[in-house]
């Protein structure tokens, strides 16, 4: 499934090892699934502990997403943890990041 052009992509996961997150994201990137994505919001990666190589999910995300020439917001307080508010899919959305504050505007 292609990510719609102009989308703001939200990423989060629970219980995945960093090497698996690496594999999943690399597959999406090399398959062209990020083409047309206008921004990425990185939420919580709950219980995604480093392996014996000590590489953490944040390292994987930085390495794979860092070369994209689109806005990326990290540490967005949403996921499967304590902050698990619903995030509507397919809604017109705008992302704002100003002076250390981040918010999404949902324009339904």
Order of alpha helices (4+ residues) and beta strands (2+ residues): beta-alpha-beta-alpha-beta-beta-beta
